[in-house]
Amino acid sequence: MDFEFLHSLRDIDGANLPVKSMARRYAAGHQVPAHNHNRAQLLYASEGVVIVSTREGRWMIPPEHALWIPPHVEHAVEMLVDVKMLSLYLAADIVPGLPDAFRVMNVTDLAHELLVAAVEPAPEDDVPGRLELVTPLLLHVIPTLPQVPLGLPFPADPRFAALCRRFMAAPSPDVSIEHWAAELSMSRRSFTRAFRRQTGLSLSTWRQQASVFSALPRLAAGEPVTGVALDMGYDSIGAFITMFKRVLGASPRAYLTARGGNRSQRSQ
């Protein structure tokens, strides 16, 4: 670990205040090595796409989303594109209702403004007493943020994990339970039960989430929906959009625009 990173960890864990904030910019490809801290973290990617990896799975944070990271859990962070990250580090039980597990959340307009005011206020807003008003409101807004299914649990069994990693490297809508079960010399029924036990999801649901997981960074970077859909093996754009809407409730364009485009335009 580099000196700056170690200094940041000591600064976070040694803070006397119940809430510690930090704003950082990272270049595409930058990796924060595996680490943990004694506080919970709200990691907000106000710009860019972030992947957080743990032993239990991987969580993707596209623009205008945040990840809740419980305390004492080892995690690594990778920047898929240039990233602006705003983080809050919170002492345990600071307010009731905060999550107790990893959770990807959609950051509402109100939460966005409160996070910016708390972590990186504009000079004209950085006035005495303002933070004491903003922070308590932000802490009570966090538990109300909508959860989105961008967590991707990986099986602990290395045989299942190998299949899942291969799918992530080349997503395809044609993967079937029968095909994967045959590769592991299992019956369909045994495979289905084992996969759900390993991940908490059916293969169909896991595959759809993994496909969105792979597609979102490319879409957020501005790649056309048509090219992404074809690269992922979809015969029609409509089929890809239908799958995307099934997972996230909106088409790719509507989803990304609602969660970043308008806000970015206001800030320019």
Disulfide bonds with the S-S distance in Angstrom:
none
